[in-house]
Amino acid sequence: MGQQRLLADLGIRPAHARSAHPRRKSLALAFAAGLDYARAFAAVHGHLATSKSTRQDGFPLKQWLMSQRSRARMAEKETDRSRALSAIDPWWNPPWPLAWQRAYHHARKQCGSNQLLVPGDGFAGVGAAAASWLYAQCALFEELDPRQQGLLREIGITAEVAQARQTARYHRTGARIDFAVGLAHARDYVGVHGHLALPHPVQHNGFPLGRWLASKRGEAGAHARRTPAPWPGMQALAALDPWWFPPWAFAWQRDYHRLRLLLAAGLEPPPKLRSWINEQLAQLQTLLPGQQRLLQELKDLPV
């Protein structure tokens, strides 16, 4: 009742409240104004993947677009508003993170006026941040949404080019390897060999995978000594091979997989490996549970 009295002081009576309607004309005009600012931004930048603080001629375009994206996602079907924005930028409301779309346009802008990365020329002239992002896309190309792949093809990155570029980078520069690039090679290696217990010198499709994994084990070990919190890359690599960073000597893991490969192929292990497995079986109860489980998997193979 108190609220009603306060509203009555403003001249708002119950009869007025029941007959009130939204100011649809004003809302339509407000959207039209926002759309004009969006067109002006896209005319300069070629897209609507605005950054966190984007304003267009003083208009808070970033916040306005966030509101439109929220409305579009709640709508059951495409609306006139979303169609109007799609006419400006088909990817104004992408099904993947907007950060990916912003990074794409940033990289695309740096590719030059022809907006095409010709195979073999690398990312010459592209800034470090954009180049790092592009190499990550190369590494993860097959895992991207087909529509993202289509956008990358527009700047010359196909599946074939993606593989060639990430390989050429390390032959040419020896640059620090992005985790996504190394993970992609590790995933491919596991698909063929079933494990990540490879020696330091081993390369995979020209990529220094053995050296990369050794560096990741070093990082994981240093992290574990500093804090009990899990190392950021642990889950991704453990999903490929639970024993990629075993709590026992890594040489043991390599010998285990060498022996397993030979036995699975029906080949006679050399004397050194036969001696190794006999020694492990003799001291089985003193080994860690994980080692015992791995050796148990060999029990049906001829030794």
C-alpha positions in Angstrom: 0.0 0.0 0.0 2.8 2.4 0.8 4.3 1.9 -2.7 1.0 2.5 -4.3 0.6 5.8 -2.3 4.1 6.9 -3.5 3.1 6.1 -7.1 -0.1 7.9 -6.7 1.9 11.0 -5.6 3.4 10.8 -9.1 0.0 10.6 -10.7 0.1 6.9 -11.4 -3.4 5.4 -10.4 -4.4 1.7 -10.6 -6.5 2.5 -13.8 -3.5 4.0 -15.4 -1.2 1.1 -14.5 -3.7 -1.5 -16.0 -3.8 0.4 -19.3 -0.1 1.2 -19.5 1.8 -0.3 -22.5 5.6 -0.4 -23.3 6.9 2.4 -25.4 7.5 0.2 -28.4 8.3 3.1 -30.7 11.0 4.3 -28.4 12.5 0.8 -28.1 12.5 0.4 -31.8 14.2 3.8 -32.2 16.8 2.9 -29.6 17.6 -0.4 -31.5 17.8 1.5 -34.8 20.2 3.9 -33.2 22.4 1.1 -31.9 22.3 -0.6 -35.3 23.6 2.6 -36.9 26.5 2.6 -34.5 27.2 -1.1 -35.3 27.2 -0.3 -39.0 29.6 2.5 -38.5 32.0 0.3 -36.5 31.8 -2.6 -39.0 32.4 -0.1 -41.9 35.8 0.6 -40.3 36.8 -2.7 -38.8 34.9 -5.2 -41.0 33.2 -7.1 -38.1 31.4 -6.7 -34.8 33.8 -8.7 -32.5 34.2 -5.7 -30.3 36.7 -5.6 -27.4 35.8 -5.1 -23.8 35.6 -1.3 -23.8 34.6 -0.6 -27.4 32.7 2.7 -27.9 31.6 4.0 -31.2 31.4 7.8 -31.3 30.8 7.7 -27.5 28.1 5.0 -27.8 28.7 2.0 -25.5 28.7 -0.5 -28.5 30.2 -3.4 -26.5 27.5 -3.3 -23.9 24.8 -2.9 -26.4 26.0 -5.8 -28.5 26.2 -8.0 -25.3 22.6 -7.2 -24.6 21.6 -8.1 -28.2 23.5 -11.4 -28.0 21.8 -12.3 -24.7 18.4 -11.6 -26.3 19.3 -13.6 -29.4 20.3 -16.6 -27.3 17.1 -16.5 -25.3 14.9 -16.3 -28.4 13.6 -19.6 -29.7 14.2 -18.5 -33.3 15.9 -15.8 -35.3 14.4 -12.4 -34.8 14.3 -9.3 -37.0 16.9 -7.7 -34.7 19.3 -10.7 -35.0 18.8 -10.7 -38.8 19.6 -7.0 -39.0 22.9 -7.6 -37.1 23.7 -10.7 -39.1 23.4 -8.6 -42.3 26.2 -6.4 -40.9 28.4 -9.3 -39.6 27.3 -13.0 -40.0 29.4 -13.9 -37.0 28.3 -11.1 -34.7 27.0 -13.8 -32.3 29.2 -16.8 -32.9 28.5 -20.2 -31.3 32.1 -20.3 -30.1 33.7 -17.8 -27.6 33.8 -14.2 -28.8 37.4 -14.1 -27.8 38.2 -16.5 -30.6 36.4 -14.3 -33.1 38.3 -11.2 -31.9 41.6 -13.0 -32.2 40.7 -14.2 -35.7 39.9 -10.7 -36.9 43.1 -9.4 -35.3 45.2 -12.1 -37.1 43.3 -11.6 -40.3 44.0 -7.8 -40.3 47.7 -8.6 -39.9 47.8 -11.0 -42.8 48.0 -8.1 -45.2 45.8 -6.6 -47.9 45.3 -9.9 -49.8 44.2 -11.6 -46.5 45.8 -14.9 -47.6 48.6 -16.8 -46.0 50.5 -18.5 -48.9 51.9 -21.9 -48.0 55.6 -21.8 -47.3 56.0 -18.2 -46.5 55.3 -18.6 -42.8 53.8 -15.8 -40.7 56.3 -13.2 -41.8 55.1 -9.7 -40.9 52.5 -11.0 -38.4 52.9 -9.8 -34.8 54.0 -12.3 -32.1 50.6 -12.6 -30.4 48.8 -13.1 -33.7 51.4 -15.6 -34.9 51.1 -17.6 -31.6 47.3 -17.7 -32.0 47.6 -18.8 -35.7 50.0 -21.6 -34.8 47.6 -22.8 -32.1 44.8 -22.9 -34.7 47.0 -24.9 -37.0 47.6 -27.4 -34.3 44.0 -27.7 -33.4 42.5 -27.3 -36.9 40.8 -30.7 -37.0 39.1 -30.1 -33.6 37.6 -26.7 -34.6 34.0 -26.2 -35.6 33.7 -26.6 -39.3 32.6 -23.0 -39.6 35.7 -21.9 -37.8 37.7 -24.0 -40.2 35.9 -22.2 -43.0 36.9 -18.8 -41.6 40.6 -20.0 -41.4 40.5 -21.2 -45.0 39.6 -17.7 -46.0 43.1 -16.6 -44.9 44.7 -19.6 -46.4 44.9 -22.0 -43.5 43.6 -25.4 -44.7 44.2 -28.8 -42.9 47.2 -29.4 -45.1 48.7 -26.0 -44.7 48.1 -26.2 -40.9 50.3 -29.3 -40.6 53.0 -27.8 -42.8 53.1 -24.5 -40.9 53.4 -25.9 -37.4 56.2 -28.2 -38.6 58.1 -25.5 -40.5 58.0 -23.2 -37.5 60.3 -25.3 -35.4 62.7 -26.2 -38.1 63.1 -22.5 -38.9 63.1 -20.8 -35.5 63.3 -23.2 -32.7 60.8 -20.9 -31.0 59.0 -21.6 -27.7 56.3 -24.1 -28.5 52.7 -23.3 -27.7 51.1 -26.0 -25.4 48.2 -26.5 -27.9 50.7 -27.3 -30.7 52.6 -29.8 -28.6 49.4 -31.4 -27.3 48.1 -31.9 -30.9 51.3 -33.7 -31.8 51.2 -35.7 -28.6 47.6 -36.8 -29.4 48.6 -37.8 -32.9 51.6 -39.8 -31.6 49.4 -41.6 -29.0 46.9 -42.5 -31.7 49.7 -44.4 -33.5 51.9 -45.7 -30.6 49.5 -45.8 -27.6 51.8 -44.0 -25.2 54.1 -40.9 -24.6 57.2 -42.7 -23.3 59.3 -41.6 -26.1 63.0 -40.7 -25.9 64.2 -37.1 -25.9 65.5 -37.0 -29.5 62.3 -38.4 -31.1 60.5 -36.1 -33.5 56.9 -36.6 -34.8 56.2 -35.2 -38.2 59.2 -32.9 -37.9 58.0 -31.7 -34.4 60.5 -32.2 -31.5 57.9 -34.1 -29.4 60.4 -35.9 -27.2 62.1 -32.7 -26.2 58.7 -30.9 -25.7 57.4 -33.7 -23.4 60.7 -33.7 -21.5 60.2 -29.9 -20.9 56.6 -30.5 -19.8 57.7 -33.1 -17.3 60.2 -30.7 -16.0 57.6 -28.0 -15.6 55.2 -30.4 -13.9 57.9 -31.5 -11.5 58.9 -28.0 -10.6 55.2 -27.0 -10.1 54.7 -30.0 -7.8 57.6 -28.9 -5.7 56.1 -25.4 -5.3 52.5 -26.2 -4.7 50.1 -29.1 -4.2 47.8 -27.6 -6.9 47.7 -29.6 -10.1 49.9 -28.4 -12.9 47.7 -26.8 -15.6 48.6 -29.1 -18.4 48.5 -32.3 -16.4 44.9 -33.3 -17.1 45.2 -32.9 -20.9 48.4 -35.0 -21.1 47.2 -37.6 -18.6 44.1 -38.1 -20.7 46.3 -39.2 -23.5 48.6 -41.4 -21.4 48.0 -41.7 -17.6 51.7 -42.5 -17.2 53.2 -39.7 -19.4 54.9 -38.4 -16.2 55.3 -41.5 -14.0 56.2 -41.3 -10.3 59.0 -43.8 -11.1 62.1 -43.5 -13.3 61.2 -42.5 -16.8 63.7 -45.0 -18.2 61.6 -47.8 -16.6 58.6 -46.6 -18.6 60.5 -46.6 -21.8 61.8 -50.1 -21.3 58.3 -51.3 -20.4 56.9 -50.0 -23.7 59.8 -51.3 -25.7 59.2 -54.7 -24.3 55.4 -54.5 -24.7 55.8 -53.5 -28.4 58.1 -56.5 -29.1 55.9 -59.0 -27.3 52.8 -57.7 -29.0 54.5 -58.1 -32.4 55.5 -61.7 -31.5 59.2 -60.8 -31.6 61.9 -62.1 -29.3 63.1 -59.4 -26.9 66.9 -58.8 -26.8 68.8 -60.3 -23.8 69.0 -56.9 -22.1 65.2 -56.5 -22.1 64.6 -60.2 -21.1 67.0 -59.5 -18.1 65.0 -56.4 -17.3 61.6 -58.0 -17.2 62.9 -61.0 -15.1 64.3 -58.5 -12.6 61.0 -56.6 -12.4 59.0 -59.8 -11.9 61.4 -60.9 -9.2 60.9 -57.7 -7.2 57.3 -57.2 -8.2 56.1 -56.7 -4.6 58.5 -53.8 -4.1 57.3 -51.9 -7.1 54.7 -49.2 -7.0 51.1 -50.2 -7.6 51.1 -48.5 -11.0 54.1 -50.5 -12.1 52.6 -53.7 -10.9 49.4 -53.0 -12.9 51.4 -52.3 -16.0 53.4 -55.5 -15.6 50.2 -57.4 -15.0 49.1 -56.4 -18.6 52.1 -58.4 -19.9 51.2 -61.6 -18.2 49.5 -63.1 -21.2 52.3 -62.1 -23.6 55.1 -64.6 -24.3 58.2 -63.6 -22.4 
